[in-house]
Amino acid sequence: MKRLFFAAAAVLFCALNLHASCGASASESLVTSLLNQAPDLHSHVLRLALDAAGCAVDRGLVKRRELLTVIDYSVSSSHPRLFVFDLAARKLLFRELVAHGKNSGGDMANYFSNDPGSLASSLGLFVSEDTYVGHNGYSLRLRGLEEGVNDMASDRAIVLHGAYYVGGEAVRVLGRLGRSWGCPAVRAEVAHKLIDTIRGGSAIFAYYPEKSWLETSLFLQHDATTARATTMAAARR
């Protein structure tokens, strides 16, 4: 009985410690500077991404703390919704189209999964790993950091890669981008440069206003004011 008590206490301590290790929210001057360069990125999504990445940095999960990639899956696939920032230089490096998984939706994504074989995109915080050349050409492995949300990314072979079905021509013909098997796919002509920029331990934050994830993610601030503001901002869109 004593052993069970101490085990439960240890689990509780770890969970509390994960929340406690989250640092302060990003400065308004940083947020303003980045939004001025990426006005089509919603401010509440950028703030969540910065907070999540900051938590991961505090926990030693992100090596390249100067870089942040934000994907907003609540935006139409026919519009740029992937942004790469150099936080140290306060500079936007990439503003790109990105495809979602086949079973996540048509033009608009509305379903996300962590399950193998789901052919759906996953939400949450990832960290970039190494590169390889495979079926989709030059690709970047992603490691999901959120248990039950995206931690099956490696097993599912969820990677960032280039694809012929991502680009203006696809939008012209289909009215949307083509879709992947769950990977965030970008334009083939920009894939190599983008991958080489963010490879090797940078944070990648994939957003959608999914209530259960927003309320339980260990990488996000969960005070009532923030949760309410996030929900209201998503509802206004």
N, C-alpha and C positions, 0 to 999 in steps of 0.2 A: 504493500500500500504506500509506504514511504517512498519507494522507488518511483511509483507512478506519479506521486505528487511532485517530486523533484523534476521528473521528465516534463510534466505539464508546465511547471513553472519555468523551465528552461525554454520551452517553445514560446510561451507568452513573452518572456524577456526578449527573445530574439525578434519577435514580431514588433514589440514596442520599440526596440532599438532601431529597427529599420525605419520606422516613422520618424523617430527622434533625430536620425542622422541627416534628414533633409535640411538643407541650408535655407537661407533667406531667399525670398523671391527675387527674380532678376530686376535690376535697376530700371526705372522708367526711361532713363536716357538711352540705355541699350535697346530697349523695346522700340522706342520712338525712332532711333537711328535705323534699325533693321526694317521697320514698317515703311519708312520713307522710301526705301529701295524696293520693297515688295508690297505695294499698296493693296494688291489683290489677296494677300494672306490676312486672314482674320486675326485681330489682336489677341482674342482669348485663346486661340489655338497656339499662337507663338508663345504666349505666356506659359501655357501648360507644358509645351515642349521644352522651354528653358528651365522650368522647375524640375521636370522629370530628368533632364540631362544633368542638372546640378546635383540631384540626389544620387544619380549613378556615379558621378565624379567623386562625391563625398565617400562613397562606398568602395572606391577603387575599381569600379567596373568599366570605366572608360579611360583609355590611355590618351587619346587625342582630344583633350578637353576644349581645344580651340575651334573644333568643327561641330556643326549641328545640321542634320538633315531633317526637314519637316515634310510629311506627306499628309494632306488633308483630304481624306476620302469622302468627305461630305460635299465636295465640289464636283461638278460635272467632269467626266473624263475628257471632254473636248476642250477643257480649259487647263492652263498650267496649274498644277497643284502639288508639285514637288519643288522644295526650295533648299538650297545648301548655303549655309552661312559660315563665314570666318568670323567667329565671335571676338577674337583678339583684335582683328582689324576693323570689326564692325562693318563687314562688307558682304553683300550678296554675291555668291559665286555662280550659282545656277538657278534658273527658273524654268521648269520643264514640265511637259506632259508626262504622265505615268499611268500605266494600265493597272487595273485590278483583276482579281480572279474571275474566272468564267461563271462561277456560281455565287459571286458576290452581288451580281446585278447587271443591268444593261449599261446605259450611259451613267446612271447614278448607282453607286454601291449602297447596299442596305443590309447586307448579310456578311458576317465575318465568323471565321472558325479557326480552331487550333488543331482540328482533327486530320489525320492522314487520309488522303483520298477525297477530301472535301472540295478541292479545286476552288477554294475561297481564300481571300486575303485575311491576314491577321492584323489586329490592332496592337498598340502598345509600344514599349521601348525596346529597341534592338541595339546591338553593337555590331559594327562591321568587323569582318575577320579577314581571311586571306582570299586570294583570287585563284582562278583556274580557267582553263579553256574546255568547254563541254559542248553539249548539244545546242545550246543557245549562244555559243561563242564565248568571248571573254566575260566572265561572270564573277560576282562578289558574294561570298558566303555571308549569311546573317545569323547571328545568335540571338534568339529571343530571351529577354530577361524576366518576363512576367509569367509566373507559373499558372497554367490553365488558360492563359490568354494567347501566348505566342512561343512558349518554351519548346514546342515541337517543330520549330522552324528548321532546325538542322536535319531532323529525321524526315521532314517533308521535302527537303531540298529546296527550301524557299531562299532564293538568291536574287540579287539585283542584276539584270542583264539587259542587253539591247534587243529590240524586236522590230521586225518589218511592219507590224500592225500598229505601231505607235508613231503618230505623225499627222501632219495636216492632210495628207492624202486619204488616210483612213477615216478621218473625221468627215471629209468631203463625200466619200463614198457611202459610209455607214451611218453618218450622223453621230458617231461616237468613235472611241478607240476600239481596236480589237481587245481581246481579253486573254490573260495568261492562265496558268494552272494554280495561281495563288501568289506568284512572284510579282514584285513591283518592277515592271518592265518599262524601259525608257527608249527614246529614239536611238536607233542603231548608230547614227553618226556622232552622237554625243556620249555613248555608253562608256567607251574606253577612258576618255578624259575624266568623266564624272567618277567612275570607279577608282581610278588612280588617285583622285583627290581625296576620297573619303575612306579608303581602305585602311585596315590596320588599327581598329580600335576607336572609331568615332561613333557618336550616338545618332540613331535614326528613330524618329518618333512618328508613328502612324496614328492618325486621329480620325475618330468618328464619334458623334455625340451619343454613344451607347451608355446608358445610365449605369448599368451594373459595373462596367469597367471603370467609369469615371469615379464612382463612389468607393471602389475597393482597391484600386491600383496602389501598390506600395511606393510608387514613384511620384505620386501627385499629392498636393496639399488637400486636406479634406475638411477644412473648416467650413462651417455652414455658409458663410458669406461667399466664399469662392465657388462652392458647389451651386448655390443659387444663381450667381452671376453667370456661370458657365451655361447652365440650363436655359436661362433667359436669353442669352446671346444666341444659342443654337436655335431657339424657338423663333427668333426674329428673322432668321434667314430664309 
